[in-house]
Structure formats: C-alpha cells, structure tokens
C-alpha cells in the first residue's frame, strides 16, 4: 500500500513547484489508493477525466476532480486527464482492502426478507427515489478540502465493506460504517455540498439524508430520528443535518454513514483528513 505521508509530501512539492512558476501541474493526485478508497486530483480546468479508458467525469472550474475505487477495484487503475489536445495520466497501484464478516441478529424479519406485497411495492418506490438522488451530478468540488466525521463522539460498531449475516442469513456487503452514539446526537455535514434527498421513514434506512459534494460524490446518513435540512439546501462543512436515531433497519441508536462515487460504493471514513 502506498505511504500516505510520502504521497502528500510529494503532491505538496509538485504543487509548490508549479505555483512558483505560475503554473498548475498537469495532473496531481492525492487520496487513499486502496479498495474502497479514492483519489482527489487537480488538472486543467474542465478537463475530461478518464478511468481505465472510460470517460467518467470532468474537472471543476478550478481543475479539481475525484475518482472512487469500489470494494472490488482491480490492483491498478489508470487515470487520465484530457483537455484541448493535451493529455496527462498516471497509473495507480490499488491496495487490497480487509473486509471482516459481521453478524447482526434480532432484526425484524420484514427488514431482512420482506414478503408482504404492499411492503415490496413501497420498497420499489423508495429504490426509485434513492436512484434518482444518487444520479445527482452538481457542478462543484466540495470534496477538495477533505471531510470531517459527521459525529463529534462515537463508537465504531461495524466497519465498511463487512460481509453481513443478518438473522443468520448471508446478505450483501455492508457499504456503510456504523457509528454508535446516543439518541439525538447531532449529525454534521462532513463537507460542503447540496442536499439531494431528505426523507424520514424509509423502510430500510429510516430517516435518510443524501448530500452531493460535487461530481457525483454523494454521502448518506441513515437511521436519523430527526432531519434538520431540506432537499435542495446548500450546506457548509459542519452544519447540522439531523439527529442520531434507530429508525429503519436498526437494533440500537447509531449513524450508518455511506458514500458513493457515481455507481461505486466507497468508504466515507477514508475521505476524512487525518
């Protein structure tokens, strides 16, 4: 796995050299180059960003962009920027993640294997609502200065990417990190962005807020007892968005924190600057 401190120092040196010449380096990358991680880059303003040859994004007006690596990302990823006949690229080595297996018991059967036709119809409707929100692509770069934890105090009870066994039944990996905290604990926006969904009472997620931080990087806060924001609201880092609860599929008060970059699930905790 690449050494993060060395990477940051190298990126800072490149940036300083470019600024001394009055220029921006063609392509600089920082981040967590591991399965579930990400790269935050800077290049020419509005450059097209290719990942393994596929055009997936475009840099902001200031040249910032983000790329996510999902749980099953390959061992290397090539990132390329193209603008007005210019190209710059780097191939990153992606370290293998460690994903434990966890068991959760005592969940209501309707939240593990729902069968009631009316409930299934409701779940399908909620899937459409979430799909539309996750398709948001605001023109912004709220991710550029890093993220903070959404809770001031918490206890991690489930790591991101864990293989779940729910009430004894194997389920899909858990694409969130669970942060246990008392009911009503304030939840803060982890980075600047726009609320693209704010909805209480979701069957699985309970009180759910989705924030687009730019270019399809969206974080989700689940199981809230109270939502303090509205859809379309622009947020600054640290603004109150809701309160910890145990709504939806939950056995105790906690925040399930998730992140997606386009269709890729990534670990939000790796976005936090340390």
N, C-alpha and C positions, 0 to 999 in steps of 0.2 A: 504494500500500500504506500502511496506517495506520502512523504512527510509534509504535513500541512504548514508547519512553520517555515520550512525551506521554500515551499511554493509561494507563500505570502511574501516572504522577503524577496524572492525573485521577481514576482509581479510588481512589487513596490519599486524595485530598482529599475525595471523596464519603464514603468510609468514616469519615474523621476527623470530618467534619461530623455524620454520623449518630450516631457514638459520643458526641459532645459533647452531643447531645440525648437520649442514652439510647435511640436507635433504630437499626435497620438499614435502609440504603437499600432501596427496593423491588426494584431489580434493578441489580446492578453486574456488569460483565463485564471480564475481562482475558484475554489469550492471544495467539495468533498467527492473525490473521484472513487466512489465505491457503489456497489449495488444499493439502490435506494437513495443515492446522493444526487449531486447536481454540479453544474458549472455555471458560474456567473462571469460573463465576458464583456469585453469592450473592443469595439472595432469602428469602422467608418459609420457615420450616421445613416440609418435606414438601409444598411446592407442586408442582403438576404442571408439567412443562416441555414446551412445545410448540415444534416446529421447523417453520417454514413451515406452520403449522396442524395438524400431526400430533403427538399426544401421544406422546413418546418416552421420557420419563424422569420422575423425581421428585427433588426436592432432599432432602438428608440431614437429620437431626435438627437440625443447625446451619445449615441453609439452603444448603449448598454443592451445586453440580452441575457437570457437564461436558458439552460438546457437541463432536462431532468433525466436521470438514469433509473429505470424501474428495477424491481426486485430480481428480475431475470435478465438484466442487462449483460451483454457479452463482455468478454475480457478486454476488449479495446473498442473505442469509439472515435471516429474521425469527425471533427467539427471544422467547417469551412465557412468563411465569410466571402461574399462576392458583391462588388459594387463598381459600376461604371467601368467594366473591363479589368478591374483589379481583383485578385484573389489572395487569400491568406488562410492557411489551415494548420491544424495540429491534431495529432493522434494521441489520445489519452489512454493510459492503462487503467482499467476499472477493477478495483479490488473486489474479491468475493465477500459478500456480507455473511453475517452469522445470524440465523433466524431460529430461535428456540421453538419448542412446542408448548402450548399452554392449554389448560383445561378450565372451562367455566361451567359450573353446574348451578342448578336452581333457577334457570331461566324459564319463563312461561312458555309452554310448547308452541303457542301461536307466534312467538318471535324466533323460533328455530325452524319449525316445519309447518308453516301456516297451510291450512286446507280449506277454511271457510270461503266460499265463492265471493261473498261480499268483501271480505278482507283481502283476498287476492286481487280483486278489482281495484281496491284502494291502493294496494302496493304498486300495481301497474301505473296508476295515475301519478303516484309520488315519484316513481322512477322517471317518468317523462319530465316532471318538474325539475328534478335534480339534473337530468341530462341536459336540459336547456340551460340551466345555470352554469354547469361545468363547461358549456360551449362558449362562455364569455371570453372575449379577447380584447380587453380595453387597451388603449394605446398609452401605456405607462411603464414606469420602471421602479415601482415601489420596493422592489426586491434589492436594489443596488447597494443599500447601506446595511444589509443584514437584518436579521429578525431577533426578537426577544421572546422569551417564554410567555405564553398567554396568562399564566398564573404566577403570582409572587411566591407562593408557597404550595408545595405539592409533594406527593409520593408516587413514583412510577410503579404501576402495578402490572403493566403489560407493555413489552417493547414492540416497536414497529416491525411488521413482517412476520410475526409469530404465526406458526401453523396452529389454527384453533381447533379444539374439540369441544363442541357445545352440547351439554347434557348427554355426553357420551357419543355424539355424532360428529365425525370429521367434517369440517367446514373449510371454506376458502381462507387463505391467509388473512390476518388482521392488518389492514392497511392504515392503522392508527396507532398512536401511543397514548396509553391511558394514564391520566394524572389524577390520582385520588386527592380530594380536598373536601372540606365541609360544605354542606348545602348552603347555597347563597354566596359563595366566594366569588368576588368579581373576576370576570374574564376580560382581558385586554386585547386589543388588536395587535398582532405580533409584528406588523409592518404596515406602511401606508397602503391603501387600496380602496376599492369600491365594493360595497355590499351588493352581491348579485342574487342572494336568497336569504330571507329572514322569515322562518316559518316554524311556529310551535306545533307540537302534537304529531310529528312524523312517526309512523309506526315503529320503525327500527331506530331512528336517530333521535326521536323526541324533539326538543327544541333545537333547531339547526340554523346555523349562520354560515354562509359561504362568502369569502372575500377574494376578489380578483386583484392580485398585486401587480398585474401587467403581463401581457403576452401569454395569457392562459395559465399562469402560475396561481393556483387557487388553493387557499387553505379552508378547512372546515372545522367548526366547533360543534360538537354533538352533546346531546342529553341535557341541554340547558333548562333550568327551572323558570327562567325569565329572560326574554330577549329585549335588549335595550336599544336596538338600531332598527332601521327600516331599509327595505330594498332600494337601491339607487343612491344611498348615502355614501359620501366620500369620508374616509377615515384617516387620521394620523396614527402613527405608531403609539401605542399605549392608551388609546381611547377605550372607554368602557363599551363592550358589545353585549354583555349578558352576565348571567349568574350560573354557577355550577348547580347541577341537579342530578336526578336519576330517572329522567323520562326516557321513554323508548325502551330499547333492549339494554337494561342495566340492572345490576343487583345491588348497587350502592352508589352514593354520590361521587361523581368523577367527571372529568372532561376527557372525551376522546378527541384528540387533535389529529387531523389528517391533512394531506396535501396532494395535489395533482398538478403535473405539468402536461397540459393537453390530455392525452389518453393514458399517461403514465403515472402510476402511483409512486410517490416518493416520500421519504421520511422527513417530516417537518422539523424534527429535533436537530437534524443536520444543517438546517438553514440558520440556526441560532449561532451568532458570533460568540466565540469563547475567548 
